[in-house]
Amino acid sequence: MGAVPTRKLGKNGPEITRVGFGAWAIGGGGWSYGWGPQDDAASLKAMRHAITLGINWIDTAAVYGLGHSEKLVGRLLKELPASDRPYVFTKCGLVWDERDPMADPRQTLRPQSIRRECEASLRRLGVERIDLYQFHWPDETGTPVEDSWGEMGRLVEEGKVHWAGVSNFDVPLLERCKKIRHVDSLQPPFSLINRQASAGEIPWCAEHGTGVIIYSPMQSGLLTEKWTVDRVKTLAPDDWRRRSPDFQSPNLEKNLVLRDALTPIAERHGTIIAAVAVAWTLAWRGVTGAIVGARSPEQVDGWIGAASIELTGADLDEIAQAIERTGAGVGPKAAEPIRAAAVLWRRTQ
């Protein structure tokens, strides 16, 4: 396999591979948004394999496994020479209850909480500076985002954080942050099923020099060959997907029909459905990279090729028609905006 293609993260960020390793699932189970049991040795093996293949960034968060994902990433970093270490992106703003791990974390961006979380993440990761630090979700405590983003700026000035970004923010919040300091990156959900970010946030980022690293491009596993209606019944009791509307009727059936419509496109490109699903997200102007989760080296092998797939205008039209026909998901579905975005992206790179 050749080198994994890269893109610059916004106007000020690093060159990152077009796909990165998502470390949500390796946090394991036993918390409110866990993916069920996960073997730590398998997690470390998967991350090592991704780096060996050329992936140069890992995305994690303090809340994944209530600190466990960050600890595993820290173990990986410790065993690697400094020159081989990937960029590490993590997040703050979801604070959990130590007495009740299954309770939903609180969305808080109070300045003192941001600083406390940053220090804890630095310890778990075993690093002196976080490469990209992101607000995980908007605040729900009444804290003005200007105060939160100002504190993020101070962490950058102090050298605890290199680049600063946000996740799950809408355009009005991005505008308010921009008045305080540049937003280096946005991390929105984006997939063939959840297309909403393409209507507002992704174009805003393209216009303002903010990088975009999208998450859940395979819609948490739905846009892969392995999913069936019956498989949902086999999920671990603490797997959050059991509660997701996308994994329940009638959405589940529509989503799987859309997934199956990708089969001829995958065959034409000599790849798998999951890789086509990820490549579709990367075809949009403004999208820098996609976070793709893996719990084993084999799963990494399945999606890493997405970074090199160039979907044609005919492919994109076919996908848009499938979206229209199935009625699956939410967000823009017309073929022309998708094709125009892909063509413009290639012309401007």
N, C-alpha and C positions, 0 to 999 in steps of 0.2 A: 504494500500500500504506500502511495506517495505521501508527501507532506500534507497535513490538514490545512486547508485554506484559512486565512486570517482576515480580519477587518479591524480597523482602529475604532475603539470604543468612544464615539463622540469626537469632539474636536480636541480634547485634552487627555484622553485616556490611553491605555496601552493597546498594543496589537494583540487581539485575542483570537483563538481558533473559533470558527463559526459554530462549533458545538462545544459545550462544556459539560463537565460531570456534575450532575445534580445529586446532592447528598441528603435529600429529605428522607428517602426510604431507609437509608442505612442508620438512621436514628433508632430504628426498631419500633417495637410496640410498647404498650403500657402507658400511653398518653393519649390525649383527646384526638389528635390528628396523625396518629401512627399508622403504619402500613402492616402491622402484624409483626411476628417474630422475625428477626434477621440475625444471621451469624456474623460476628465481627470479623472473623478470618476471611469470610467470603467478601465482605465489604472492602477490606484492605486489599485483597487480591484484585477486585474490580477496579479500584482507584489506581493501583499500580499499573494494571494493564492499560487503562485509558492514557496514562502519562507516557507509557512506553510507546503507544501508538501515535503520540504527538499532541494530545489534548493539553492545553497549557493553563487551564483554570478550573477551579472547583468552586461550586456555589453551595454554601451551607447556611445555617442560621442557629442562633442560640437555642431557639425553641425546639428544633428537630431532636426528638428524643430527650428533651429537657437537658440539653448540654452534651448528650452522648455523641451526636454527629460531630460536633466540633472537637471533642476529645479524640475521636477516631482520625479526623483529618490531622490533628496535632501529632498523633502517633506516626502517621504517614510522613509528615514533614520532617520529623526527627530522624527518620531512617534514610532520608535523601540528602545527597550533597546539595549545597546551596544553589549551585548552578543548574540543578535538575528540578528544583522546586517549582510547582505551578503557582500561579496567582491564586490567592484565596479571597473569595468574596463571602461576607457573612452579613447578618442583619440583627437589628435590635427593634424593640418596640412591642414585643409580645412577652408579657411577664406572667409566669405560671405560679400556681399555688403548690408549694412543696408538700402540703398536707393532703392535697387532692389532685394527683397528676391527671386524672380524667376530666377535670373541670376545664372549660374553655379558657385559654390565656386571656389576660386583660390587654387591651390595646392602649398603651400609654407611651407618650413621647415627651414626658416631663424632662427637662434638661438634666436634673440630678439622676433620673432613672437611666437616661441615655448614657451618661458617663459611667455609672455603676455597671451597666451591661457591657460597655466597651471594655472596661478593665477585666471583667470576668471572661469575656471572649478571648482577650489577649492571653490570659493565663491558660485557658483550655487549649488554645491553638499553639501555645508555646512560642509566640512571635512577639516582636517589639512593635510592629506596625501592621495594621490590617490593610490589605491592598485596596479593597473596595468595601466600604461600610454603608449599609442601606437601612432606611426606615422600612420595616416590614409591612406595616399597615398604617393608615391614618389614625391619629390620636382620637380617643373617645373620652378623655378626661376633662376636656375643655381647655387644654393647653394650646395657645396660638401656635400655628405652624412656624411663624417667624421666630418664636423663642426656641423651638426645637431645632430648626435649621441653623439658627445662630450657634447653638451648642455644637452641632455637627461641624460647623466652620472652625470652632475653637479646637476641636479634636484634630482637625487637619493641620492647623497652625502649630499645634504642640507636637506633631509628628507621630501621633498615635494612629492616624488614618491617612492614607495617601489620596484616594479618590472617594468622593461622597455621592451617594445615589439614594433613590427612593424606590419603593415597590408598591404596586396597587394604588398609586395616586392618580387622581383625575387632572384634567387640564387646569381648572381653577387653582388647585393646590400647587401644581407645577409653576404656574405664573407667580404665585405668592413666594415660593422658594426662590425663583429666579431673581427676584428683587433684592434678595439677601446675598446670594452667591450663586454661581453657575451650578446647575444640576448635571453632574457628570454622566449619570445613567438613570434609566427607568427600567424597572422589571415588572411588566404586566403579564397576566395570563393571555395566551394567544394560541389558537389552534383552529383547525377546520370546524370544530364544534363551537368554540368560544372565539368569535371573530370581532368582538366589540372594540378592542383597542385600535383596530385599523380605521375606525371612524373618527377618532379624535386624538388620542394620546400619541400614537406612533407618528402621524403627520406632524404633530407639534414638536416632537423630538427631532425629526428630520430638519425642521425649520430652524431650530435653536441650537443645533450642534450637541445634542444630548444623545448618548448612545442608548441602544435598546437591547436588553437581553431578556428574551421572552421565556416564560416558564409554562410547563404542561403542554408542549407541542403535540404530544400523543394523547392528550386528555386523560392523563393518569392511567394509561394502558389501554384505553378503549380503542385507539387507532392502531392496534397491532393485531397480527393474525391470531393470537392465542385466545382472544375474548369470545365468549359465547354467552347467551342468556343464562345458561345453567352455571357458568363459572362464578358468577356473582354470589351464588349460594354457598360456594366453597371458601369465600373470603374469611379470614380470621375474625372472630367476634369484635376485636378492637380495631379492625381496619376501617378508617374513616369513610372509605368509598361506599360502604353499606348504606350510609346516610345521604349520599349525593344523589340529587335528582337525575343526573346524567346516567346513573347506573340503575335506574328504576324505570318501569314501564310508564308511559309509552316512549319516553325519550331514549331508553336503552335500545329498543328495536330500531328506531330511526337512525341512531348513531352507528349501529352495526351495518345497516344497509349502506350508509355513506362510506363507511370503512371498506366494505366490499367493492364499492365503485372504484376504488384506487387500484384494484388488482391488475387491470390491463395496463395501467400506466407503470406500475412497478415492473411488470413483465417486459415492457418496452425498454426500460432502463436497466434491466438485469439486476433488480434489487428487490427489497421487501416493502410491504405496505408502510411499515413504521417509518422507514427512511423517506418515503414519498411524503408522508404527513409532515415530517420535520422540514424537508426541503421546501414545501409549500410556504411555511412560515418564513423561511429565509429568503423567499422570492420578493418579499415586500420591501419597498424602498424605506430605509430608516432602521430596519432590523439588523443589528450587528451580529448577534449570535443567539443560539437557542440552548437552554438548559435541558439536558436530557438525563433522566435518572437511570441508574443501573444497580442491580444487586448482585451481579455476577459478571465475570469477564465475557461470557457469551452474549449477554445483553449489550455490552459495549460494542462488540463486533457487529451486532445487528443494526445499530444506528449510526455508527461513526461515518459511514459512507455518505450520509445525507449532506454533509458539508460540501461535497464535490458534485452533487447532482444539480444540473441546470434544467429545470422544467421549461418546456417550450410553450409558446403561446397557445398551441393546440392542447397541450396538457392542462394548462390553466383554465382554458375554456371548458374542457371536459369536466374538470373538478367543479367549476362554478355551476355548470348544468346539473351536476349530481347534487350539489347543495340545494339548488332550487327544486329539483325533483323530489328529494327526500324530505325536505322541510326540517332537516336536522340542524340543531344548534341555533345560535343567535348572532346577529351582526351582518355586515355587508355581504351580499352574495352574488352581485352582478359580475359578469366576466370581465367587462372592460376595465374597471378600476384595478382589478388584479393584474391583468395583462399589462396595463400602462405602468403600474408600479414596478413590475419586474423588468420591463424594458428600460424605464428611466433609471432604475438601480444600476443596470449594466452600463448604461451610457455615462453615468456620473462617477463610476469607480476608476 
